[in-house]
């Protein structure tokens, strides 16, 4: 009671404490999520020059990209394409506004006329009718809101394309090349030098003769900041735990497949009795047997030897009808095969046909003929052609719905499998001269077999295949091993390599992952892992397990690099060779004395080389490759002059000018000015857009949403 009285006496104080605690909890969550503006942060995906890109609207653009390309594009690719589209739109809209570029309805009407003038739906007596166009749009607006919305978007796209055309044309109009620039372009290609030179390669000095420190690399980065701007990146390492079948699993599956060969007793639920079931060896209904017991359905076709798996082709192809082969392992399955047919099949067939479509087929939208009528007509045509084979060429142009009608139905020669199965089976299993009617998903084919080449042995197989999969026991063992490893390396984040090595696991490092990357090397699309690596709550050393196709990945974040100048460790592979060569160049220069090329070459165990007819447009030295710095020095020398040592890309050079051939003077350089002008204008679109991007203030938060 005394305790309760004290609580009552201090109730106000306790309430205040609880309120403060709750407030602190809420405040911490708010601060963790970026302050009190979380609603905006959850709504805004990015911005371009202070114009926000709404996530919801952007999602619509992503959906449009996905719909446009279908299965040929991943989500990340669709996101990237939509982002580029939206950034481009905003940047160009700003330019249109600044320059007053607009496209009014009258101009849109002109554009519609240009686009639709050959469409018969908008013509009167072959002439474009604006009245018909207006009636069409009015009908859409009143009867089909969805189609009308698409029409409005179409008009907007026409207007946008016109704005772009005007804008880029204005910019291109401001690009003009003077005759003097044309002369310079001409002389760049036609001023020639014949040279002799000595190259002392950097490789002539071993790497251990020079040292490159972290300070050297840091100083180089500071001097070349523009070349070492870096996106945010992450380094990971992971161990893969594969849910693959064990040797025990494979042995059990192999035995199971082998048991299907002979008859056995099986319990039938429908009759509640034990029935004797024929095995593959004795069954006569091979298609039914395979489709009931195999993971791969029965294929009713003959196979040449080169169509069989290479490892077992010799053993299988020589068997007689009724013979059994297997169990054998092939492409992730255990299989057992029975030869159920042997025949002589041509390797190519020449055929002609007439295709008759009917109402309801995907390839016959305007056809009104019924299926029954099509079959009747096909039989009638086949009867005529059987009486006179040459009639097919006469009938095809009139009746066939296939493009081959222009050649009298002639399809030429084809190898097995080129056509749909019913068509393929008829021409390869039939005889030369045979005429018949075959039905496929395209309609009825009236076919004549014109020629069959190179008949050879082929076999038909009934193959029972069972996919090699891990047992539940194996799956459990993999999960337990994964969990054990994850727990061990989570407790001691520095033990990843050590624990993996002790368990004989392979650690795979993955470096320089970017926020919008989609794949991990060797693992395909793993967007979830990349998002985890860039999550602000994920710290260096953190470990996480991820479910992936075929097992698990245990991943550790090993380092973070934020946006800005590239850190020394990351830049080192790129910068170290540059600095090393600079230091080697200084050592080599000290070895060179005098201006005699032969003496310099002899002292350095190299030879004097020649490069004749070189120019500055293609700064290449015969025998050395592209060396722009060396060529620049050479073209600044007079005939007979010898250069000082030059540090090039591949070594240190000393160059002597043997001959100078000035470009022949022309009366007019207009053609060269025009060539340069056209080249400059051709690059405007790409260069201008990149310049607008570089000058823009762009905030990109795509990785927070996708």
C-alpha positions, 0 to 999 in steps of 0.5 A: 500500500505504501508503494501505491501511495507513493505512486499516486503522489508522484503520478504527474511526474511519472506521466511526464517521464513516460511522455518524454520517453514516447516523444524521444522514441518518435523523434528518434524514428523521425530523425532516422528516416530523414527528419519530418519530411518523410512524406516527401522523401517517400514520394519524390524519386529525384529532381532535375534543377529543382523539378521533382520527379514523383515516384508514382508518375515515374512508375508509370514510365517504367511500366510503359518501358516494360510494356514496350520491350516485354520480356526483353528488358529487366526491371532495372533496365526499364527504370534506367530507360525511364530515368533517362527519358524523364531527365531528357524531357525536363532539361529540354523543356527548360530550353524550350521555355527559355527560347520560347519554342512552342508548337500550336494546334495548327502546326500539330494539325499539319503534323497529323496530316503529314503522318496520316495522309496515306491512311485510307481511313482519313481519305476521300477519293485518295485525298487526305480529309481533315473532316474525317480526322476530326470526326474520328477524334470526336468519335473516340472522345465520346465512345472510347475514353481510353483510345482518346487518351492514347490519341491525346498522347500521340498528339503530345508526342508529335508536338514534342518531336517537333519542339526537339527538331526546332531546338536542335535545328537552331543549335545546328544553325549556329555551328559554322566552320570557317574556311580557315578551319577547313584549311587547318583540317586539311593540313592536319591530314596532309602535312607529312613527316618522315621520322627516325626515332629511338624508343626505350620502353618502360618495360626495360626497367623492372618495376622494383626499381621504382616505388609508388607510395600512397602519398604519390597516388593521393597527390596524383588524384588531387592534380587530376580531380576531374578524372577521379570523380567517383560514384558511391560504391560497395565492396562485398564478399560472399559464400554460395551454399548450393542446394544440389543433389548429393551422391546419395541423392543421385544414386537413389534417383538412378535406381528409381529410373532403372526400376521403370524398365521392368514390370512392377506392382503399384497400388491404384487408389481408384480401384484400391487394388495392387495392379501389375504395371508394364515397364518401359521394356514391355509397354507398347503405348510408349507416349502414354508411359513416358508422359506419365513417368517422365519429367520431359514429355514424349517427342514423336520424331526421328533423330539423326545421330548428330541430334543425340547427346555427344557422350552417348550418341555412338552407344545409342544410335547403333541399337536395334528397334526395341533395345534399351539404353541406360540409365544414363546422365544427361544435362541434369537428368537421369534418363533411360531410352528405348528405341521404338523406331528405325527409319531412313529419313532425308536430311533436307526436303524441297516442298511446295504448299498452299495455305488456307486460313479460316476465321478465328486464326491469329494470322487471319484477322480479315478471313471470313471462311469457316474452318469446315469450308477451309478443309473442304477447299483444301481437300478439293485443291489436293484432289486437283493437284494429285491429278496434275502436280503442276496445278499447284503453281497455278493455284497458289497465287489465287488461294494461298495466304502464305508469302510463298504464293509469289513463287507458285507455293515453292518453299525451296529446301528445308532441313528437319525442324524448320517448319511446325511439327505436322508440316515437318512430319509430313514432308520428312516421313512421306515420299517424293511426289506425295500430296496431302492436307495437313492442319497446323496452327496457321490453317490447312496446308495443301502440300506437295513433296518435290524432292528429298535429299540424302536419306540416312538412318534415324531413330525414334526414342521413348525416353523417361527422364527424371530431373536430378534434384536434392532430397529434402534431407540434403536441402535441410543439411544445406540450410543448417550449414548456411545458418551455422556459417552465418552465425559464426561470421556474424559473431566475429565479423573479422572471421569471414575468410578464416571460417570459410577456409576452415570449412573449405568454402570458396569466398568470392569478392565483388568490388565496386558495386554501384547503387543501381547495379542489378547483377552480381558476377556469377549470380545473375540478377540480385537487386535485393543484395545490392539494395541491402549493401547501400542501405544506410543501416548496413554497416561495414562488416555486416553479414546477411543471408539471402535466398537465391535460385538453387540455394543461399548466399551469405554476404558480407559488406567489406567496405563503403565508398561514398560519392566524391573523389576516388579513394587511394585504394580504389584508384591505385590499380589505375594510377600506379602504372601511370606514376611508375612510368613517370618515374621510369621516364625520369630514370631513362632520361638520365641514361640518354646523352647526346643527339646521335640516335645510333649511339642512344640506341646502342647504349640502350640495346634497342634499334633506330626505327623509321616512320614515314609519311606520318600526320597529326590526324592519325598520330601513330608511329610505325612500330610503336603505335599511337603516341600523340605526345611524341608526334606533337613534338615531332611536328614542332621540329624542323627538318634535320632537328633532333628532339630532347627525350620525350616521355610517351605512352609506352616509353621514352623517345628521341625523334629526328625529322628526316623530311618535311612534306608540307600540304599542297596549297589549294585554291579553296578549302570549302569542301574540307570546311563542309566535311568538318561542319557536317561532322560537328553537326552530326554530334550535336544531339549527343554532345548537347544533351550531355552538356545540359546534364553536366550543368544541371543539378540532378538528385537521383534517388532511384536506388531507394525505390528500385 
